[in-house]
Each structure stands twice: as C-alpha cells, then as structure tokens.
Amino acid sequence: MRLLPLSALLLLLTAGLARAELPAVPDPAAWSALPPAQRETEARALRERLKSATPEQRRQFRERLRERMSSLPPEQRREIGERLREDWKSMNDQERERLRAERRAYVQSLSPDERRALLRERREMLERMSPEERRRLKRELEH
C-alpha cells in the first residue's frame, strides 16, 4: 500500500519538472557584449538548463530567441554579428574546436526530431542569406 503514495509523489514531482520555467531568452546585444569567457560560461549553463526541458520547450525557446533577434534593427544585428565574429577569429584553434565539440555534444543530446528541426532551421537561415554571406560564413567557420 505504500507504493501508491510514493508513486503519486513521484508523478507530482516529475510533472513539476515538465512544467519547469524555461530560462529567459538573453538580450542579444547584452549577450554579445559579454567578455568571451563569461559568454561561454553562460552559454554552457543555458545549454544545461535546456537539456532538462522538453523538446517543445526547447523549440519555444529557439522561436523566442529568433523573434528577439529579428526584432532588432538590421544595423544592430550586423554589429552583434561582427562582434561575435571578431571573438571567434581571436580564438585559437583549440578553443574553437572545443566549442564546436560542445555544440555537437549538445545537438547529439537532442531527440532525432529536434536534430532534424535544427537542421531545417539552419537550412532556412542559409537560404535567406546571399551567396556572398554564405561564402563568408563558410570561410569563417573553417578557420
């Protein structure tokens, strides 16, 4: 008879986890202005929090992040991109490879459906870019 109350408690606790509050979407301008080491630490903590979210919550988070970025004026988005590119270029090869590995590990922790959704989102982003922007992005990511 003790199993029923225990299982009810476990059900309530896990239901509470599913309803856990998603992390706030960071302000892109403030995020990009952080020193690279602090931004990396906060990104790691954000990925850890998102790991415990449901696939639907992660999708909502990405959607809110895209909305927040697209609400910025184009000039501000360009400035943020330039600042982040400069930080990337200033890293040595080991730092860049470590960040790539962390990103790959996070993506692998997602469900197959989420990985397909991320791939679809990336393709859509690339389709919106001009051929020149795609070439520049490819060059930058290879270095």
N, C-alpha and C positions, 0 to 999 in steps of 0.2 A: 504493500500500500504506500510505502514511502516513495516509490518510483514516480507515482503520479505527480505529487507536489514538486519533486526535483525536476521532472521533465517539463512541467509547466513553467518553472523558474527559468530553465534553460531556454525555452521557447520565447519567454518575455525578454530575456537578455539578448538573444540573437535578433529578435525583432527590433529591439532598440538600436542595435548596431546597424541594421539595414536602414534605419531612419536617421542615422548619424548625420550631423550637419556637414555639408561639403565645405572644403576650405574656400575662403573668399578668393575671387579672381583678383590677382595682383594688378595694380595700376601699371600698365606697360612703361610709361615714362619713368616712374619711380624705380621700377624693376631694372630698367636698362641703365639707370644712373648709379646703381649699386656698384661697389668695387667687385671685380670678377670673383674673388674668393667668397665674398658674402653672398653674391647671387648664386653661386654654385651650391653653397651650403643650404640656402633657402630652397633652391630647386630640388635638391635631394630630399629635404623634409617634405616638400609638396608632393613629390612622387610617392613617398612612403605613405602619406595620408591618402592619396588617390588609390593606392593598391588595395586599401580596405574598403573602398567604395564599391558600389555595384557598377556593372557595365553601363547601365542607364545613367547613373550619377556622373560617371566619368564623361559620357557623351554630353551631358548637360554642361559640365564644367568646360569642356572644349568649345562648345557652342557659345557659352557666355564669354569665354576668352576671345573668340573670333569677333563677337559682337563688340566687345570693348575695344579691340584693336581697330576694327573698321569704323568705329565712331570717331576716331582721332582724325584730325586734318591730315591730308596726304603729306604735307611737309614734315609734320611731327613724326609720322610713321617712317619717312625716309631717314630722319635724324636718328631715330631709335635703331633702325636697321644698320646705319653707318656705325653707330657707337658699338653695337654688338659685333659687327664685322671686324672692327678695329681690335676689339678684345680678343676675338678668335684668332686673328692674324698675329697678335702679340704672344700667343701661347706657343710653347714648344711642341714638337711632335708627340711627345709622351703625354702631355696634358690633353691635347686634342684626342688622341687615341683612347685615353682613359674616359673622357666624356662620351665619346662615341660608344664605348663598351657599356657604360652605364645606361645610356639611352637604349641600346639594343637589348640589354637585360630587362629593362622596364617594359619594352614593347613585347618581349617574349613572355613576360608575366601576364599579359592580357589574354583574353579569350581569342580563339580564331576569328570570331565575328568582329571583335574590336580591332584586331590587326587588319582585317580587310577594310573596315571603316576608315582606319588611319591611312591606309594606302589610297583609298578612294579620295579622301580629303587632300592628301598630298598631290595626287594627280590633278585634282580640280584647281589647286593653288598654282601648280605649274602651268596649267592651261591658261590661266588668267595672266601669266607673265609673258612679256615679249620675248622673242627668241634671244635678244641681247641679254635680258635679265637672266634667262635660264642658263646661258653660257657663262655669265659672270658667277652665278651661284655655283655652278658645277666646278669652275676653276677654284673658287674659294673653299669649297668643301674638300677638294682633293689635296689642298695644302695644309 
